Amino acid sequence: MTVTEDAPPAGAAPPAKPERWTAQWKELFAEVITTGLCTGCAGCVVTCPHDVIGYEHEEGKYIPFHLEEELGLDNCIHGEKGCTTCTRACPRFRAWEPAADMHLFGRTREPNEMSGIWRQLLLTRAANDEEHTKGQDGGYVSAMLNWLFDHDYIEAAMVSGVEPDDAWKAKPVLVHNREEVLATAGSRYTYCANPLALRQAKEEGLTRLALVGMGCQTSSPPIMWDRKAGKVSKPFQFNIGLLCSKTFDDAIFEELFEAKYGIVKAEIAKMNIKGVFQIWMRDGAYHEVPLKECHEWTREGCNHCPDFAAEHADISTGGIGKFNDWTLTIVRTDLGREIIKRMIADGSIETRPGDDDPGAISLLHKLAIKSRKRWPETAVAKPRLGVPPPKPKAAATDKPAGEPVIEAKPQGEAAAAEGGTA
C-alpha cells in the first residue's frame, strides 16, 4: 500500500470520536431549571417529541416542568430510553455559547466581543410610514418581517401579541401577513415565550418560519443545529433578536404604575425605555417612571441572563441611543447581511452609519458587560469571557464623611427591548 501525505503515521491512534450526547431531562432539571439559569424560553417545551414538558405562560411561572409522574418531576422515561431533544434545544445548557458561535460563525467570540460576533452596525428605520409609525423606534423589525413575507422567505413568524381583552398582556402569536405584523407591532416589556407559537405552526403544516425574540430565545435554534436536534430545528429560517437586559412581571402595572402614579393599564397607548420608563396615554398625557423603582418587578428568569445583545440572531435590534425614531441594528450572519443589503437596495428601509450615534454603541457595550456579570461563576465559564474584574471599593477615608455615594448610570439605559415586532 502506498502511504500518502494525508495518511496517519503507522501505529497512530485513530482520531477520537465525538462524545455521544446522552443528556436528557434529568440533567436539564438539575443543571438549568433548579439552579436559576432557566430563562423560560420554552425551547425545550416546543421541541419535545413526546409532549411531556409543560409550561404555564403566567406571571411567577414561565418555567418548564415534567408532566409524566412515572419517574417523578426530575426524570423522564423517554430520556432514560435515549431521548435527548430537550437538552439539545436548551440555550442555557452546558457549553451553549461556544456551540452557537461555532455553528453560526465558525469560531467563538473573543474577550473584547462582549456584544457577540457581528459584521455590521447600522441605524435603520422603515421607509414605509405605517411600519414606521406603528413600530417601536424605527419600525425596522416590522419592515423586515413584511419584506420576508413579500419575498417568500417565510410562511409565518413567531412574535409577541396581546390578549383580546388586555392590550398589555403579552402572549405568543403566529403572524402570517402584513396586517397581522402591524397588529402586533410595539414593545410590551413583560415576558413572552414567543417560541410557543411553534405549536400552531406545526398544526398548520408550516415549515419556513421567522422567530422574533430576545437572546434567551434566539440562541435556541443555532444550539439545536449545532447539537443535531434533528427535524425540530428545520422550521427556523430567520432569527431576529431584540436587545434586552430584563423584562418585568405583569404586576408592575397595578402595583407600581397605577398604585403610585395613577397610570391605568387600560389607558396606556405606548411604552418605551430611554433611561426612564416612558409611558404615553390614550388622552395624550405622558409619564416617566424611574427605572430604579421598577427593579423590584424584574422577572425571576432574567436575573442570571448574560445576553443583552441577542448575540446569536441573524440580525439584532433595539432602540438604544439618542435617536427615538431609529433602530440600532447589528448584522451578524451572512443571511442577515444578504437580507439587509437587499432591503436597502429596494428602498424598504433607510439607513445611517452606526457611528452617527457613538453613544448607542458605547451603551451597547456597557449593557452587554453588565448582563454578562450576572452569569454565575459556578456555571460554565464562557459567557463571562472578557468580563472585567470588579473595581476595588474605595476606602471610607477616601471621601469626606457624610458625602453621598452617587451611582453612575449610562444615559439612555434600556431595561428591556421585548415586544411584538418592534
Residue, then its C-alpha position, 0 to 999 in steps of 0.5 A: m500500500t502506498v502511504t500518502e501525505d494525508a495518511p496517519p503515521a503507522g501505529a497512530a491512534p485513530p482520531a477520537k470520536p465525538e462524545r455521544w450526547t446522552a443528556q436528557w431531562k434529568e440533567l436539564f432539571a438539575e443543571v438549568i431549571t433548579t439552579g436559576l439559569c432557566t430563562g423560560c424560553a420554552g425551547c425545550v417545551v416546543t421541541c419535545p417529541h413526546d409532549v411531556i414538558g409543560y409550561e404555564h405562560e403566567e406571571g411567577k411561572y414561565i418555567p418548564f416542568h415534567l408532566e409524566e409522574e412515572l419517574g417523578l418531576d426530575n426524570c423522564i422515561h423517554g430520556e432514560k430510553g435515549c431521548t435527548t431533544c430537550t437538552r439539545a434545544c436548551p440555550r442555557f445548557r452546558a457549553w451553549e455559547p461556544a456551540a452557537d458561535m461555532h455553528l453560526f460563525g465558525r469560531t467563538r467570540e473573543p474577550n473584547e466581543m462582549s456584544g457577540i460576533w457581528r459584521q455590521l452596525l447600522l441605524t435603520r428605520a422603515a421607509n414605509d410610514e405605517e411600519h414606521t409609525k406603528g413600530q417601536d423606534g424605527g419600525y425596522v423589525s416590522a419592515m423586515l418581517n413584511w419584506l420576508f413575507d413579500h419575498d417568500y422567505i417565510e410562511a409565518a413568524m413567531v412574535s409577541g401579541v396581546e390578549p383580546d381583552d388586555a392590550w398589555k398582556a403579552k402572549p405568543v402569536l403566529v403572524h402570517n401577513r402584513e396586517e397581522v405584523l402591524a397588529t402586533a407591532g410595539s414593545r410590551y416589556t413583560y415576558c413572552a415565550n414567543p417560541l410557543a407559537l411553534r405549536q400552531a405552526k406545526e398544526e398548520g403544516l408550516t415549515r419556513l418560519a421567522l422567530v422574533g425574540m430576545g437572546c434567551q430565545t434566539s440562541s435556541p435554534p443555532i444550539m439545536w443545529d449545532r447539537k443535531a436536534g434533528k427535524v425540530s430545528k428545520p422550521f427556523q429560517f430567520n432569527i431576529g433578536l431584540l436587545c434586552s437586559k430584563t423584562f418585568d412581571d405583569a404586576i408592575f402595572e397595578e402595583l407600581f404604575e397605577a398604585k403610585y402614579g395613577i397610570v391605568k393599564a387600560e389607558i396606556a397607548k405606548m411604552n418605551i425605555k430611554g433611561v426612564f420608563q416612558i409611558w404615553m396615554r390614550d388622552g395624550a398625557y405622558h409619564e416617566v417612571p424611574l427605572k430604579e423603582c421598577h427593579e423590584w418587578t424584574r422577572e425571576g428568569c432574567n436575573h442570571c441572563p448574560d445576553f443583552a445583545a441577542e448575540h446569536a440572531d441573524i440580525s439584532t435590534g433595539g432602540i438604544g441611543k439618542f435617536n427615538d425614531w431609529t433602530l440600532t441594528i447589528v448584522r451578524t450572519d451572512l443571511g442577515r447581511e444578504i437580507i439587509k443589503r437587499m432591503i436597502a437596495d429596494g428602498s424598504i428601509e433607510t439607513r445611517p452609519g452606526d457611528d452617527d450615534p457613538g453613544a448607542i454603541s458605547l451603551l451597547h457595550k456597557l449593557a452587554i458587560k453588565s448582563r454578562k456579570r450576572w452569569p454565575e461563576t459556578a456555571v460554565a465559564k464562557p459567557r463571562l469571557g472578557v468580563p472585567p474584574p470588579k473595581p476595588k471599593a474605595a476606602a471610607t477615608d477616601k471621601p469626606a464623611g457624610e458625602p453621598v455615594i452617587e451611582a453612575k448610570p449610562q444615559g439612555e439605559a434600556a431595561a428591556a427591548e421585548g415586544g411584538t415586532a418592534 
